[in-house]
Amino acid sequence: MIALPSTGKEGLPNVLLEALAMEKPCVATNKYGMPEVVVDGKTGYVFPSGDVDALADAIVKIGGVSKEEQVTIPPSPPPRRSQVRLRLLVGAHAPPSP
């Protein structure tokens, strides 16, 4: 399964076409040509951009998880300033990917 919760204006992503070619179910936003490729309820599901609950519901449908099996995860507390600074520093000095 591939989930593509796109919020930008990148057009139709190739990864979506590749996943469908491999017969993998896809979850994608209903923007930027994705609804023309993902047949809702057949090759995957489309959901409104920014709707986190609809994204979660689509993933659950594909995973075959019943309502009883679902677990509600409490929201994480916001990161402390020191954690954010560390992430920025590590990201800025990380070696380039090969």
N, CA, C and O atoms as CSV, one atom per row, in Angstrom:
chain,resi,resn,atom,element,x,y,z
A,1,MET,N,N,0.834,-1.166,0.000
A,1,MET,CA,C,0.000,0.000,0.000
A,1,MET,C,C,0.886,1.239,0.000
A,1,MET,O,O,1.957,1.257,0.606
A,2,ILE,N,N,0.423,2.262,-0.684
A,2,ILE,CA,C,1.106,3.553,-0.662
A,2,ILE,C,C,0.081,4.622,-0.294
A,2,ILE,O,O,-1.040,4.631,-0.802
A,3,ALA,N,N,0.485,5.511,0.587
A,3,ALA,CA,C,-0.370,6.641,0.976
A,3,ALA,C,C,0.303,7.911,0.502
A,3,ALA,O,O,1.484,8.128,0.774
A,4,LEU,N,N,-0.431,8.746,-0.200
A,4,LEU,CA,C,0.092,9.990,-0.743
A,4,LEU,C,C,-0.764,11.157,-0.280
A,4,LEU,O,O,-1.615,11.634,-1.031
A,5,PRO,N,N,-0.552,11.628,0.954
A,5,PRO,CA,C,-1.343,12.760,1.456
A,5,PRO,C,C,-0.785,14.080,0.948
A,5,PRO,O,O,-0.281,14.888,1.729
A,6,SER,N,N,-0.871,14.294,-0.333
A,6,SER,CA,C,-0.272,15.461,-0.972
A,6,SER,C,C,-0.988,16.752,-0.619
A,6,SER,O,O,-2.218,16.818,-0.632
A,7,THR,N,N,-0.210,17.777,-0.303
A,7,THR,CA,C,-0.781,19.100,-0.043
A,7,THR,C,C,-0.187,20.151,-0.969
A,7,THR,O,O,-0.647,21.293,-0.989
A,8,GLY,N,N,0.829,19.775,-1.733
A,8,GLY,CA,C,1.491,20.724,-2.632
A,8,GLY,C,C,0.913,20.671,-4.029
A,8,GLY,O,O,-0.104,20.023,-4.276
A,9,LYS,N,N,1.565,21.353,-4.920
A,9,LYS,CA,C,1.107,21.393,-6.315
A,9,LYS,C,C,2.113,20.684,-7.211
A,9,LYS,O,O,2.652,21.273,-8.148
A,10,GLU,N,N,2.358,19.410,-6.911
A,10,GLU,CA,C,3.379,18.699,-7.662
A,10,GLU,C,C,2.853,17.981,-8.894
A,10,GLU,O,O,3.636,17.381,-9.630
A,11,GLY,N,N,1.570,18.024,-9.135
A,11,GLY,CA,C,1.028,17.299,-10.271
A,11,GLY,C,C,0.853,15.830,-9.921
A,11,GLY,O,O,0.835,15.466,-8.745
A,12,LEU,N,N,0.727,14.997,-10.925
A,12,LEU,CA,C,0.522,13.572,-10.722
A,12,LEU,C,C,1.859,12.890,-10.435
A,12,LEU,O,O,2.712,12.832,-11.321
A,13,PRO,N,N,2.064,12.373,-9.227
A,13,PRO,CA,C,3.341,11.750,-8.879
A,13,PRO,C,C,3.558,10.418,-9.591
A,13,PRO,O,O,2.639,9.606,-9.694
A,14,ASN,N,N,4.771,10.198,-10.078
A,14,ASN,CA,C,5.104,8.939,-10.744
A,14,ASN,C,C,4.983,7.748,-9.801
A,14,ASN,O,O,4.617,6.652,-10.227
A,15,VAL,N,N,5.289,7.956,-8.523
A,15,VAL,CA,C,5.239,6.847,-7.574
A,15,VAL,C,C,3.831,6.248,-7.508
A,15,VAL,O,O,3.675,5.051,-7.266
A,16,LEU,N,N,2.828,7.061,-7.719
A,16,LEU,CA,C,1.450,6.573,-7.714
A,16,LEU,C,C,1.222,5.637,-8.900
A,16,LEU,O,O,0.632,4.568,-8.747
A,17,LEU,N,N,1.685,6.039,-10.071
A,17,LEU,CA,C,1.549,5.200,-11.262
A,17,LEU,C,C,2.337,3.898,-11.119
A,17,LEU,O,O,1.877,2.833,-11.532
A,18,GLU,N,N,3.529,3.998,-10.530
A,18,GLU,CA,C,4.348,2.808,-10.324
A,18,GLU,C,C,3.684,1.832,-9.362
A,18,GLU,O,O,3.703,0.623,-9.594
A,19,ALA,N,N,3.100,2.344,-8.291
A,19,ALA,CA,C,2.418,1.482,-7.322
A,19,ALA,C,C,1.221,0.794,-7.958
A,19,ALA,O,O,0.991,-0.394,-7.732
A,20,LEU,N,N,0.466,1.530,-8.745
A,20,LEU,CA,C,-0.694,0.940,-9.414
A,20,LEU,C,C,-0.261,-0.098,-10.442
A,20,LEU,O,O,-0.935,-1.114,-10.614
A,21,ALA,N,N,0.856,0.146,-11.129
A,21,ALA,CA,C,1.373,-0.823,-12.094
A,21,ALA,C,C,1.761,-2.127,-11.405
A,21,ALA,O,O,1.695,-3.200,-12.005
A,22,MET,N,N,2.167,-2.023,-10.139
A,22,MET,CA,C,2.522,-3.214,-9.360
A,22,MET,C,C,1.307,-3.773,-8.608
A,22,MET,O,O,1.442,-4.662,-7.768
A,23,GLU,N,N,0.135,-3.246,-8.918
A,23,GLU,CA,C,-1.130,-3.673,-8.327
A,23,GLU,C,C,-1.164,-3.503,-6.810
A,23,GLU,O,O,-1.729,-4.328,-6.092
A,24,LYS,N,N,-0.550,-2.420,-6.338
A,24,LYS,CA,C,-0.580,-2.075,-4.915
A,24,LYS,C,C,-1.721,-1.087,-4.684
A,24,LYS,O,O,-1.898,-0.170,-5.486
A,25,PRO,N,N,-2.494,-1.245,-3.619
A,25,PRO,CA,C,-3.559,-0.284,-3.342
A,25,PRO,C,C,-2.966,1.075,-2.960
A,25,PRO,O,O,-1.921,1.148,-2.314
A,26,CYS,N,N,-3.642,2.134,-3.363
A,26,CYS,CA,C,-3.149,3.492,-3.120
A,26,CYS,C,C,-4.185,4.325,-2.387
A,26,CYS,O,O,-5.390,4.170,-2.582
A,27,VAL,N,N,-3.688,5.203,-1.548
A,27,VAL,CA,C,-4.521,6.191,-0.868
A,27,VAL,C,C,-3.947,7.539,-1.283
A,27,VAL,O,O,-2.766,7.808,-1.063
A,28,ALA,N,N,-4.777,8.384,-1.881
A,28,ALA,CA,C,-4.278,9.650,-2.399
A,28,ALA,C,C,-5.316,10.752,-2.229
A,28,ALA,O,O,-6.512,10.489,-2.107
A,29,THR,N,N,-4.832,11.990,-2.224
A,29,THR,CA,C,-5.743,13.122,-2.131
A,29,THR,C,C,-6.548,13.248,-3.418
A,29,THR,O,O,-6.169,12.715,-4.461
A,30,ASN,N,N,-7.649,13.951,-3.326
A,30,ASN,CA,C,-8.513,14.109,-4.496
A,30,ASN,C,C,-8.128,15.358,-5.295
A,30,ASN,O,O,-8.993,16.125,-5.719
A,31,LYS,N,N,-6.823,15.550,-5.495
A,31,LYS,CA,C,-6.322,16.705,-6.241
A,31,LYS,C,C,-5.281,16.271,-7.259
A,31,LYS,O,O,-4.799,15.139,-7.233
A,32,TYR,N,N,-4.946,17.179,-8.147
A,32,TYR,CA,C,-3.796,17.062,-9.037
A,32,TYR,C,C,-3.789,15.815,-9.901
A,32,TYR,O,O,-2.728,15.228,-10.117
A,33,GLY,N,N,-4.933,15.397,-10.396
A,33,GLY,CA,C,-4.986,14.257,-11.303
A,33,GLY,C,C,-5.038,12.900,-10.626
A,33,GLY,O,O,-5.234,11.886,-11.297
A,34,MET,N,N,-4.869,12.859,-9.318
A,34,MET,CA,C,-4.856,11.564,-8.630
A,34,MET,C,C,-6.191,10.835,-8.700
A,34,MET,O,O,-6.201,9.612,-8.836
A,35,PRO,N,N,-7.345,11.553,-8.610
A,35,PRO,CA,C,-8.622,10.834,-8.702
A,35,PRO,C,C,-8.858,10.205,-10.080
A,35,PRO,O,O,-9.655,9.276,-10.210
A,36,GLU,N,N,-8.170,10.708,-11.099
A,36,GLU,CA,C,-8.307,10.118,-12.428
A,36,GLU,C,C,-7.568,8.790,-12.527
A,36,GLU,O,O,-7.858,7.983,-13.409
A,37,VAL,N,N,-6.617,8.561,-11.630
A,37,VAL,CA,C,-5.801,7.353,-11.672
A,37,VAL,C,C,-6.235,6.345,-10.610
A,37,VAL,O,O,-6.315,5.148,-10.888
A,38,VAL,N,N,-6.512,6.815,-9.407
A,38,VAL,CA,C,-6.953,5.933,-8.320
A,38,VAL,C,C,-8.469,5.835,-8.378
A,38,VAL,O,O,-9.173,6.824,-8.169
A,39,VAL,N,N,-8.964,4.648,-8.660
A,39,VAL,CA,C,-10.406,4.429,-8.732
A,39,VAL,C,C,-10.886,4.144,-7.308
A,39,VAL,O,O,-10.599,3.090,-6.740
A,40,ASP,N,N,-11.622,5.106,-6.743
A,40,ASP,CA,C,-12.047,5.033,-5.351
A,40,ASP,C,C,-12.834,3.757,-5.083
A,40,ASP,O,O,-13.850,3.488,-5.725
A,41,GLY,N,N,-12.343,2.976,-4.118
A,41,GLY,CA,C,-13.007,1.737,-3.746
A,41,GLY,C,C,-12.573,0.529,-4.561
A,41,GLY,O,O,-12.940,-0.596,-4.225
A,42,LYS,N,N,-11.785,0.736,-5.643
A,42,LYS,CA,C,-11.339,-0.395,-6.466
A,42,LYS,C,C,-9.821,-0.534,-6.448
A,42,LYS,O,O,-9.301,-1.586,-6.076
A,43,THR,N,N,-9.107,0.515,-6.844
A,43,THR,CA,C,-7.642,0.446,-6.839
A,43,THR,C,C,-7.066,1.155,-5.618
A,43,THR,O,O,-5.850,1.210,-5.438
A,44,GLY,N,N,-7.937,1.687,-4.795
A,44,GLY,CA,C,-7.526,2.398,-3.588
A,44,GLY,C,C,-8.624,3.349,-3.161
A,44,GLY,O,O,-9.803,3.133,-3.442
A,45,TYR,N,N,-8.213,4.410,-2.473
A,45,TYR,CA,C,-9.175,5.392,-1.990
A,45,TYR,C,C,-8.615,6.793,-2.155
A,45,TYR,O,O,-7.412,7.018,-2.023
A,46,VAL,N,N,-9.503,7.727,-2.445
A,46,VAL,CA,C,-9.127,9.142,-2.470
A,46,VAL,C,C,-9.818,9.837,-1.307
A,46,VAL,O,O,-10.893,9.432,-0.863
A,47,PHE,N,N,-9.180,10.886,-0.829
A,47,PHE,CA,C,-9.730,11.620,0.305
A,47,PHE,C,C,-9.434,13.096,0.122
A,47,PHE,O,O,-8.505,13.442,-0.608
A,48,PRO,N,N,-10.203,13.990,0.767
A,48,PRO,CA,C,-9.964,15.429,0.653
A,48,PRO,C,C,-8.617,15.823,1.253
A,48,PRO,O,O,-8.248,15.360,2.332
A,49,SER,N,N,-7.901,16.668,0.554
A,49,SER,CA,C,-6.597,17.131,1.025
A,49,SER,C,C,-6.740,17.801,2.385
A,49,SER,O,O,-7.613,18.648,2.576
A,50,GLY,N,N,-5.883,17.422,3.326
A,50,GLY,CA,C,-5.909,18.005,4.666
A,50,GLY,C,C,-6.834,17.312,5.640
A,50,GLY,O,O,-6.847,17.655,6.822
A,51,ASP,N,N,-7.615,16.337,5.173
A,51,ASP,CA,C,-8.560,15.631,6.046
A,51,ASP,C,C,-7.872,14.391,6.629
A,51,ASP,O,O,-7.892,13.315,6.030
A,52,VAL,N,N,-7.271,14.561,7.794
A,52,VAL,CA,C,-6.497,13.489,8.421
A,52,VAL,C,C,-7.388,12.300,8.779
A,52,VAL,O,O,-6.962,11.152,8.657
A,53,ASP,N,N,-8.607,12.560,9.216
A,53,ASP,CA,C,-9.511,11.456,9.574
A,53,ASP,C,C,-9.862,10.617,8.353
A,53,ASP,O,O,-9.920,9.390,8.437
A,54,ALA,N,N,-10.096,11.272,7.215
A,54,ALA,CA,C,-10.413,10.530,5.988
A,54,ALA,C,C,-9.206,9.718,5.527
A,54,ALA,O,O,-9.365,8.600,5.036
A,55,LEU,N,N,-8.002,10.268,5.679
A,55,LEU,CA,C,-6.777,9.530,5.348
A,55,LEU,C,C,-6.679,8.280,6.215
A,55,LEU,O,O,-6.432,7.186,5.708
A,56,ALA,N,N,-6.872,8.442,7.517
A,56,ALA,CA,C,-6.807,7.299,8.440
A,56,ALA,C,C,-7.867,6.260,8.097
A,56,ALA,O,O,-7.585,5.061,8.120
A,57,ASP,N,N,-9.078,6.700,7.780
A,57,ASP,CA,C,-10.153,5.767,7.426
A,57,ASP,C,C,-9.793,4.964,6.177
A,57,ASP,O,O,-10.050,3.762,6.117
A,58,ALA,N,N,-9.202,5.621,5.183
A,58,ALA,CA,C,-8.827,4.935,3.948
A,58,ALA,C,C,-7.743,3.893,4.210
A,58,ALA,O,O,-7.794,2.790,3.665
A,59,ILE,N,N,-6.767,4.240,5.039
A,59,ILE,CA,C,-5.701,3.291,5.364
A,59,ILE,C,C,-6.273,2.103,6.121
A,59,ILE,O,O,-5.876,0.963,5.880
A,60,VAL,N,N,-7.200,2.359,7.032
A,60,VAL,CA,C,-7.833,1.284,7.799
A,60,VAL,C,C,-8.627,0.372,6.870
A,60,VAL,O,O,-8.612,-0.847,7.043
A,61,LYS,N,N,-9.317,0.943,5.891
A,61,LYS,CA,C,-10.083,0.131,4.937
A,61,LYS,C,C,-9.162,-0.813,4.180
A,61,LYS,O,O,-9.478,-1.991,4.009
A,62,ILE,N,N,-8.037,-0.305,3.733
A,62,ILE,CA,C,-7.102,-1.141,2.983
A,62,ILE,C,C,-6.490,-2.200,3.891
A,62,ILE,O,O,-6.303,-3.346,3.480
A,63,GLY,N,N,-6.181,-1.818,5.114
A,63,GLY,CA,C,-5.579,-2.758,6.055
A,63,GLY,C,C,-6.538,-3.793,6.599
A,63,GLY,O,O,-6.114,-4.788,7.187
A,64,GLY,N,N,-7.824,-3.570,6.408
A,64,GLY,CA,C,-8.816,-4.519,6.888
A,64,GLY,C,C,-8.947,-4.555,8.401
A,64,GLY,O,O,-9.269,-5.595,8.975
A,65,VAL,N,N,-8.700,-3.433,9.041
A,65,VAL,CA,C,-8.789,-3.363,10.498
A,65,VAL,C,C,-10.210,-2.953,10.881
A,65,VAL,O,O,-10.739,-1.958,10.388
A,66,SER,N,N,-10.811,-3.737,11.766
A,66,SER,CA,C,-12.169,-3.410,12.191
A,66,SER,C,C,-12.147,-2.253,13.189
A,66,SER,O,O,-11.098,-1.915,13.735
A,67,LYS,N,N,-13.291,-1.664,13.415
A,67,LYS,CA,C,-13.404,-0.562,14.387
A,67,LYS,C,C,-12.967,-1.023,15.784
A,67,LYS,O,O,-12.371,-0.249,16.534
A,68,GLU,N,N,-13.260,-2.265,16.129
A,68,GLU,CA,C,-12.902,-2.790,17.444
A,68,GLU,C,C,-11.384,-2.925,17.600
A,68,GLU,O,O,-10.853,-2.781,18.701
A,69,GLU,N,N,-10.686,-3.205,16.482
A,69,GLU,CA,C,-9.236,-3.413,16.537
A,69,GLU,C,C,-8.443,-2.106,16.508
A,69,GLU,O,O,-7.252,-2.087,16.817
A,70,GLN,N,N,-9.103,-1.032,16.141
A,70,GLN,CA,C,-8.403,0.249,16.044
A,70,GLN,C,C,-8.012,0.756,17.428
A,70,GLN,O,O,-8.742,0.579,18.403
A,71,VAL,N,N,-6.868,1.377,17.488
A,71,VAL,CA,C,-6.366,1.936,18.737
A,71,VAL,C,C,-6.250,3.441,18.566
A,71,VAL,O,O,-5.721,3.922,17.565
A,72,THR,N,N,-6.738,4.167,19.531
A,72,THR,CA,C,-6.610,5.613,19.487
A,72,THR,C,C,-5.296,6.002,20.146
A,72,THR,O,O,-5.045,5.671,21.305
A,73,ILE,N,N,-4.470,6.704,19.397
A,73,ILE,CA,C,-3.180,7.137,19.906
A,73,ILE,C,C,-3.321,8.574,20.380
A,73,ILE,O,O,-3.731,9.441,19.609
A,74,PRO,N,N,-2.988,8.836,21.631
A,74,PRO,CA,C,-3.097,10.213,22.117
A,74,PRO,C,C,-2.082,11.101,21.408
A,74,PRO,O,O,-1.013,10.626,21.023
A,75,PRO,N,N,-2.396,12.379,21.231
A,75,PRO,CA,C,-1.462,13.275,20.554
A,75,PRO,C,C,-0.177,13.438,21.351
A,75,PRO,O,O,-0.190,13.443,22.582
A,76,SER,N,N,0.923,13.571,20.637
A,76,SER,CA,C,2.222,13.784,21.280
A,76,SER,C,C,2.328,15.224,21.755
A,76,SER,O,O,1.764,16.129,21.139
A,77,PRO,N,N,3.049,15.436,22.847
A,77,PRO,CA,C,3.273,16.821,23.264
A,77,PRO,C,C,4.185,17.508,22.254
A,77,PRO,O,O,4.988,16.839,21.602
A,78,PRO,N,N,4.081,18.804,22.112
A,78,PRO,CA,C,4.958,19.495,21.165
A,78,PRO,C,C,6.412,19.351,21.595
A,78,PRO,O,O,6.702,19.298,22.790
A,79,PRO,N,N,7.342,19.287,20.617
A,79,PRO,CA,C,8.747,19.138,20.992
A,79,PRO,C,C,9.267,20.368,21.718
A,79,PRO,O,O,8.815,21.489,21.482
A,80,ARG,N,N,10.232,20.134,22.614
A,80,ARG,CA,C,10.860,21.258,23.305
A,80,ARG,C,C,11.789,21.975,22.333
A,80,ARG,O,O,12.223,21.406,21.331
A,81,ARG,N,N,12.079,23.213,22.642
A,81,ARG,CA,C,12.939,24.013,21.762
A,81,ARG,C,C,14.279,23.344,21.508
A,81,ARG,O,O,14.786,23.370,20.387
A,82,SER,N,N,14.859,22.740,22.551
A,82,SER,CA,C,16.167,22.108,22.393
A,82,SER,C,C,16.100,20.943,21.410
A,82,SER,O,O,17.056,20.711,20.671
A,83,GLN,N,N,14.983,20.202,21.388
A,83,GLN,CA,C,14.824,19.098,20.452
A,83,GLN,C,C,14.737,19.618,19.019
A,83,GLN,O,O,15.314,19.031,18.103
A,84,VAL,N,N,14.024,20.706,18.833
A,84,VAL,CA,C,13.881,21.291,17.501
A,84,VAL,C,C,15.238,21.784,17.002
A,84,VAL,O,O,15.600,21.537,15.851
A,85,ARG,N,N,15.991,22.479,17.856
A,85,ARG,CA,C,17.316,22.964,17.467
A,85,ARG,C,C,18.236,21.813,17.090
A,85,ARG,O,O,18.973,21.903,16.108
A,86,LEU,N,N,18.199,20.732,17.863
A,86,LEU,CA,C,19.047,19.586,17.590
A,86,LEU,C,C,18.698,18.976,16.236
A,86,LEU,O,O,19.589,18.633,15.459
A,87,ARG,N,N,17.420,18.841,15.957
A,87,ARG,CA,C,16.998,18.290,14.663
A,87,ARG,C,C,17.476,19.170,13.519
A,87,ARG,O,O,17.921,18.664,12.489
A,88,LEU,N,N,17.388,20.484,13.694
A,88,LEU,CA,C,17.852,21.395,12.646
A,88,LEU,C,C,19.349,21.289,12.446
A,88,LEU,O,O,19.833,21.279,11.314
A,89,LEU,N,N,20.084,21.209,13.545
A,89,LEU,CA,C,21.535,21.094,13.437
A,89,LEU,C,C,21.954,19.781,12.775
A,89,LEU,O,O,22.821,19.777,11.902
A,90,VAL,N,N,21.352,18.687,13.180
A,90,VAL,CA,C,21.700,17.393,12.614
A,90,VAL,C,C,21.350,17.371,11.129
A,90,VAL,O,O,22.132,16.881,10.314
A,91,GLY,N,N,20.194,17.893,10.778
A,91,GLY,CA,C,19.779,17.925,9.373
A,91,GLY,C,C,20.705,18.784,8.526
A,91,GLY,O,O,20.988,18.439,7.378
A,92,ALA,N,N,21.180,19.891,9.071
A,92,ALA,CA,C,22.041,20.799,8.322
A,92,ALA,C,C,23.422,20.214,8.090
A,92,ALA,O,O,24.086,20.571,7.117
A,93,HIS,N,N,23.869,19.320,8.968
A,93,HIS,CA,C,25.217,18.773,8.872
A,93,HIS,C,C,25.249,17.303,8.484
A,93,HIS,O,O,26.287,16.648,8.586
A,94,ALA,N,N,24.130,16.799,8.046
A,94,ALA,CA,C,24.089,15.386,7.648
A,94,ALA,C,C,24.844,15.207,6.332
A,94,ALA,O,O,24.801,16.091,5.477
A,95,PRO,N,N,25.527,14.092,6.156
A,95,PRO,CA,C,26.239,13.857,4.893
A,95,PRO,C,C,25.231,13.709,3.750
A,95,PRO,O,O,24.115,13.238,3.971
A,96,PRO,N,N,25.610,14.102,2.545
A,96,PRO,CA,C,24.687,13.978,1.414
A,96,PRO,C,C,24.389,12.512,1.110
A,96,PRO,O,O,25.238,11.642,1.299
A,97,SER,N,N,23.206,12.260,0.651
A,97,SER,CA,C,22.813,10.896,0.289
A,97,SER,C,C,23.537,10.473,-0.975
A,97,SER,O,O,23.765,11.290,-1.867
A,98,PRO,N,N,23.904,9.182,-1.059
A,98,PRO,CA,C,24.601,8.713,-2.284
A,98,PRO,C,C,23.673,8.666,-3.460
A,98,PRO,O,O,24.088,8.298,-4.559
